[in-house]
Amino acid sequence: MRSFHAITTFAGVASAQYQLQSTFAGETFFENFNFWNSWDPTYGFVQYVSQEAAQGFGMINVTNTSATWGVDTTQIFDPTSPLGRPSIRITTLESWTHGLFIADLAHVPANQCGTWPAFWALGSGMWPESGEIDIIEYTNNVPNNLMALHTTPGCSIAGAGQTGTLISADCGIEGGITGCTVVQTSANNSGDSFNANGGGVYAMEWTSRAIRVWFFPREAIPASIVAGTPVVEDFGLPAANFQGSCALDQHFYNMSLVFNIDFCGQYAGNVWQANGCPMLDPDDAIQGWASCNMFVASSPQSFVNSYWEVNYLKVFQTTTFATPRPTTSLSSGTPAISTGSGTTALSNAQGRSSTATMSLAPVVPSIAPASSTTLSLAPSVRSSLSSRRNSPNASPESLVPTLATTPPTTASQSIASPTIATPTTGFSTTATPAAPEPIASPPTPTAEATTASSPLTIPTTPLSTTEGTTASISCSGNLCVSYAYTSVVVVQTVTVGAEQLALD
C-alpha cells in the first residue's frame, strides 16, 4: 500500500488534477487482490473459494489484456446445505482515502435469477464506520444498476445534479440497510444489455465534497479516459451524485475495492418472488421454484454467463491530497438487521487459455455425491444476527443476536457437504484441481444483551473440536450454544428453548 501525507485545501469537486497511481490488469491482475474464502455474512447460497481452488477448478483466467473470473457451472447441490455454489470474492490489497477509480469492463455477470453481483468499496473496521460505496450492484433479472452509500448515522444526500433517479436519501444505518440509493436509468448500464453492447467503463470520483459515479458505454468513453489522462470536467453529469448533508471525510476513509458474485441471501433471496423468478421452473408453471436456493442448487447451466471480465482497473490520485482522520466513531455494535425487501429497487447490500478467445459453452452438469458426514440441525431458520455482506471486517464481538419470541417446532434434517467436480467453467482446463480449503465458521456470539433488561452470557468455546462430532456447551439463561463439525465447514447453532437457529 502506498502512503501519501501531503495535505491541501480542496477548492471544489471539479478542480482536481489526477495522476495514475495503480493499474490492475492482464496477467498480474490477481496479484493485487486477496481471495475471501470465509463464510458469507449475507447468508447467500455460496461458497467463496481461495485463489488456489479457483485456479484448480478453472474459475479464473488471465490473458495479457484482461482478467476473467466466474462461478461454478457444473454441479447440482443440496439446497439445504450450509455450503452453496462456489464463487469468488476478491478485495484489493491496497486501500485509499479519496481518488478517481476507473474500471473498464468487457463483461459483467448476466441478469440471471439467483445472482447478486457487485463492485464496491469497503472501509476497514466495524461496518459501516468507515463507509461502503456501491458502484455496481444488481440482482436476479432486474436490468438497472443500483449505486448506494452506507454510513454511520448523520449522512444524507440531496439527489441533485445527476442523471439517475434518487430512491432513498438517508445513507445512515438508522434509516435502514438500504442506504442512500440511486437507480441508473441510462441504457445498457448492467447485465445482458451491457455485455451485448461491448461493455463499458465505470468511474467513481471520491473527494471531500462529493462521491460521484459515471457510466460510459463502449461507444461513448471520454477521450481523456482512453488516453489514460482522465479529466473529470469532461465527464458530464454523473449517474449518481452523492453530496448533501454529509461530512464525507467523517464517514468514508481507508477503503478497498471488492468484486463478488453472491447467490440468493439477504438481497437476491428476499426479492426472488417480487422479481418473478419462481416461474423459471419448467416442471411447475403454477407454483414455480420453492426458493432461490433450490433454483441455484439445481440449475448450474443457468450461470455460464455469471462472470466478470475486466480489461483494467486504474486508480488515480491528485498530486497532493488530504488523508482525513475521522473524529467520530460507531458508538455501538452493528444492530440486528431486518431482511424485509421493501421495494425491489432498493439496495440491500447492503464474486483461460493464452489466446484471446474463451469458450463459454454450457457444460453438462454432474450431480455431486453427498458426503458421508452428516449433521442434525433444526430447519434453516435465519436469525437476525445478520450483519451485512461486509461484516467480516467487524469484530465478531459486536454482533447482537435477536431471539424469536415464539420458537418453532424443531425438526432434524441431514445436510450433506457438497463436493466439487472439475472443470467448473470454460475459463481454463489446464490446472489440476485440489480440494478446496475449509470454509471458516461464522463469528461466535458473545456476551451481548438481546434486550436492555435481559443480558445473556454466552460461552464462546466449544468443548471439543473433533471433526465429525457435535460438542454441546452449557447454557446461560435460556440461550445455549453448540457446534457441529463436518469435513468442510463448522456449523454453529444457537438453541433458544425449543428453537434452534442455524447460523451457517
Secondary structure, DSSP 8 states (H G I E B T S, - for coil): ------------TT---EEEEEEEEGGGGGGGEEE--S--TT--SEEE--HHHHHHTT-EEE-SS-EEEE---SEE--TTSSS-EEE-EEEES--BSSEEEEEEEEE-----TTEEEEEEEEESSSTTTT-EEEEEE--TT--S-EEEEEBSSS-EE---S-SSEEEE-B-BGGG-SS-EEEE--STT-SHHHHHHTT-EEEEEEE-SS-EEEEEEEGGG--HHHHTT---GGGS-S-SEEE-EE--HHHH--SEEEEEEEEESIIIIITTTTTTTGGGG-TT-TTT--S-HHHHHHH-GGGGTT-EEEEEEEEEEEESS------S----S-----------TTS-------SSS---------EE----S---EE------TT---TTGGGS-GGG------SS------EE-------S--SSS--SS-------B-------S-BSSTT-B-----S-S---TT-EEE---BTTEEEEEEE-SSBEEEEEEETTEEEEE-
